[in-house]
Amino acid sequence: MSNMPAIGHAFECETTGTTESSPLSTENSSEVRQLHQRWHWSRCRWICCALVVTFVLLIVTVIGVNHAERSELLEPMLDMLEKASFCHAPAHATCSAEIPSAELQKFDLHPPQAEKALMGFMYLQVARRDRNLMREILSGAHLVLMKDLLDGKDGPISAYRMLEHWPGAYRRASSHRSDFQQYGIPQGEVLHTILLGRIGKTTWLQFEGNGVNGMVSFFFHMCDYLEYKVTSRNIGPLGTSKYTDRAPLLIQLPVSMDKQECPLMCNITSGASQTVLPYRAMTSTGSWHQLLRRLRRI
């Protein structure tokens, strides 16, 4: 019986010791958790920063490559149009450029008949053979056709009505104002796309550096948009232009077909059977440029 107090005292000490160590253990665990959380958040921040930097570098690289390659084919295309002969194509209410097969392949213009008519319309009826004006058009100038009526086979039609039914035209949206449905018209891997709209009784259009008809092309389009926001210049397929929707290039002269410019009627079978080669065979540009062009199709 005399040992009972000692045993009780020992038990009390042991219990007390155990109770006193628990706060230390809890505090250590809390510190470990805090250290782990700080490490975790620090790691996440570094990963996010690395992703942001990578994304910014990718955008800068794309903008830089696009900027470098834009003017590569501008002067050759202007030379081609200056040398071309023209005939009139009543089905399109336009003059049509007689472009050799090799040039169609070089500039990826297809289907041939539609693109010949479109190039004739833009060069003869809109630019009126003005090389500087055509340079602005191919560089992405925002055009407003003030007198846009054409002599269609069934009577007068607007340039908007003609182009909305152009081969390949598809409905799309953009940040530009339009009172009517907007359309994109694919132009191949050189001229990319035409954006079309209409305000009141005027047609507006512009060549774009990239369309929005695919995930990758949309990414390239957004890179062009960022460049536009920085430079305040429209981004076209073969250059940049100061003429934007805020300060457009107004075409005051009528764009109706003048048969004196193209007196001969086109041979409708001309070029109909021509085979257009894949774009990789058309230019001698570097593999990086060709890769970008292939990616736009995704």
Residue pairs with C-beta under 8 A, 6 or more apart in sequence:
59 223
59 226
62 219
62 220
62 223
62 292
63 223
63 224
63 226
63 227
65 288
65 289
65 292
66 209
66 220
66 223
66 224
66 227
66 235
66 292
67 227
69 285
69 289
70 139
70 209
70 236
70 237
70 238
70 239
70 240
71 238
71 239
72 238
72 285
73 106
73 107
73 190
73 238
73 283
74 135
74 138
74 139
74 238
74 239
76 106
77 107
77 138
77 190
77 238
78 131
78 134
78 135
78 138
80 99
80 103
80 107
81 97
81 119
81 123
81 134
82 129
82 131
84 97
84 98
84 99
84 119
84 123
85 97
85 98
86 95
86 96
86 97
86 98
86 120
86 124
86 261
86 262
87 95
87 96
87 98
87 262
87 264
87 265
87 266
87 267
88 94
88 95
88 96
88 257
88 259
88 262
88 263
88 264
88 265
88 266
89 95
89 96
89 113
89 116
89 117
89 120
89 265
89 266
89 268
90 153
90 265
91 153
91 268
92 114
92 117
92 121
92 162
93 150
93 151
93 152
93 153
93 157
93 162
93 256
93 257
94 117
94 118
94 120
94 121
94 125
94 150
94 162
94 257
95 117
95 120
95 121
95 124
95 125
95 257
95 258
95 261
95 262
96 113
96 116
96 117
96 120
96 262
96 266
97 116
97 117
97 119
97 120
97 123
97 124
98 116
98 266
98 270
99 109
99 112
99 115
99 116
99 119
101 112
101 271
101 274
103 109
104 110
104 112
104 115
104 271
104 274
104 276
105 276
105 277
105 281
105 282
106 282
106 283
107 188
107 190
107 191
107 282
108 187
108 188
108 189
108 190
108 191
108 276
108 279
108 282
109 115
109 116
109 119
109 187
109 188
109 190
109 191
109 276
110 188
110 276
111 167
112 271
112 272
112 274
112 276
113 268
113 271
113 272
114 166
114 167
114 168
115 187
115 188
116 271
118 166
120 262
121 255
122 134
122 137
123 129
123 134
124 258
124 261
124 262
125 255
125 256
125 257
125 258
126 133
126 137
126 143
126 145
126 251
126 255
127 133
127 134
127 137
128 253
133 249
135 239
136 241
136 243
136 249
137 143
137 207
137 249
138 191
138 207
138 236
138 237
138 238
138 239
139 207
139 234
139 236
139 238
139 239
139 240
139 241
140 206
140 207
140 208
140 209
140 233
140 234
140 235
140 236
140 237
140 239
140 240
140 241
141 206
141 234
141 236
141 241
141 242
141 243
141 248
141 249
142 176
142 204
142 206
142 234
142 241
142 243
142 244
142 245
142 248
142 249
143 204
143 205
143 206
143 243
143 248
143 249
143 251
144 199
144 202
144 203
144 204
144 248
144 249
144 250
144 251
145 159
145 202
145 203
145 204
145 205
145 251
145 255
146 202
146 250
146 251
146 252
147 251
147 252
147 253
147 254
147 255
147 256
148 158
148 159
148 160
148 201
148 202
148 203
148 255
149 156
149 157
149 158
149 159
149 254
149 255
149 256
150 156
150 157
150 158
150 159
150 162
150 255
150 256
150 257
151 256
151 257
152 162
158 198
158 201
158 203
159 203
159 205
159 255
160 180
160 196
160 197
160 198
160 203
163 169
163 183
163 185
163 194
163 196
163 203
163 205
164 181
164 183
164 196
166 185
168 185
168 186
169 183
169 184
169 185
169 196
170 183
170 184
170 186
170 213
171 181
171 182
171 183
172 182
172 183
172 184
172 195
172 211
172 212
172 213
173 182
174 182
174 195
174 197
174 212
176 182
176 195
176 197
176 204
176 245
177 197
177 199
177 245
178 197
178 198
178 199
178 204
179 198
179 199
179 200
180 197
180 198
182 195
182 196
182 197
183 195
183 196
183 197
184 193
184 194
184 195
184 196
184 211
184 212
184 213
185 193
185 194
185 196
186 192
186 193
186 211
186 213
187 193
187 194
187 207
187 237
188 279
189 279
189 293
189 296
190 237
190 238
191 207
191 237
191 238
192 207
192 208
192 209
192 210
192 211
192 237
192 296
193 207
193 208
193 210
193 211
193 213
194 205
194 206
194 207
194 208
195 205
195 206
195 207
195 208
196 203
196 204
196 205
197 203
197 204
197 205
198 204
204 245
204 248
206 234
206 236
207 236
207 237
207 238
208 221
208 224
208 235
208 236
208 237
209 220
209 221
209 224
209 235
209 236
209 237
210 217
210 220
210 221
210 223
210 224
210 296
211 217
211 221
211 296
212 218
212 221
214 296
214 297
214 298
215 298
216 295
216 296
216 297
216 298
217 296
217 297
217 298
220 292
220 295
220 296
224 235
225 235
227 233
227 235
227 240
228 234
228 235
228 244
231 240
232 242
232 244
233 240
233 241
233 242
233 244
234 240
234 241
234 242
234 243
234 244
241 249
243 249
279 290
279 293
280 290
280 294
283 289
